[in-house]
């Protein structure tokens, strides 16, 4: 099934596999299965589990059972370190032509230095500047809930409590309907001669804004 790029979601599930998530695993399996069933055949999902370290569970695929298995894997860690996994999730989710999304699953009981080595503000800005909304599905009321709520809000996403909120059953719709930010560039160029028609013209874009620097290259046929 083909879909225009503006409808296709590229989702990274950032999944807390600390021992504090173990009591919620059956509920997690039930709710995530409902969510995955609602995804379209053209959507792609990647799973990154985090605990003592980051574990890259699978590449971007469209496979409900394999994704469900990766998310509910019962290999737990004693700690919940989010920082490096979060940074990698933003890198992997970023896309110029798809709906970039991160779904962070946790109970909010993250370690005191959970956002190290970057810090919450740096990670928040990294997601925001790369136009990656970070949706939070929370199974508890841990000490980091306030920060996670801020993270979702500042990235134009949503913080959802697994218990007591019907939003979990509409999560696919909420994520897909989230507005994305695009930059439209308009310029004029010389008219092509008869001999130049169908020739390729390269376009190079360079941006330097608030100490942020980026370069990209594309083009078009005349």
C-alpha positions, 0 to 999 in steps of 0.5 A: 500500500503506497502512501504520500510521504506526508502520511507515512510515519517513521516511529522510534519506540524508546522503551524503558526496560528497567525492573520498575517496568516489570509489573506493567508488562502485561498491561503494556503488551495489551495496549501496545498491541492495540496501537500497533494494529492501528498502524498503516502498512506503510508506517515503519517502527524501530524499537530501542530499549534502554536500561543500564545501556541502550539496546537496538532491538530492530531496524525500521519494519512493519511487523506487529508481532516482532515489534510487540515482542521487542517492546515486551522483551523480559530482559530487565536492567537495574537502572533506567538511563535515558540520555544516550538512547534518547539522542539516538532515537531522535537521530533515527527518527529524523526525516525530511519526507516522513512524519518523524515520531518518538514514543517514549514508554516508561513509568516515570521512575527514571534514575536521578542522572537519567538524562546524562550526559546531555541533560533534559534541556539539551535533549528537549531542544534537540528533538524540537529543533529536528521537528521530532514530537516525543509522545510519552506513554506513562505507566506510573507516577514516578519522580520524573513525570513532571519533566516528561510532561514538559518534554512532550509539551515542548516538542508539540506532542502529548503525555498520556497516562496508560491508566485512566486516559482514553487517549491511548486508544487514539494514540495512532490517530493523535500521532498521525494528525500532529502538525509538522513543521516544514520550510518552503523555499521559493526562488526564481531561475533563468528559463531553460533553453531548448537544449537545456530542457530535461537537464539536471540542476543542482540546488545547494542549501546552507543555513546558519541560524542561532549558532546552528549550521546545516547544509543539504543538497538536492535538485530537479530536472528543468 
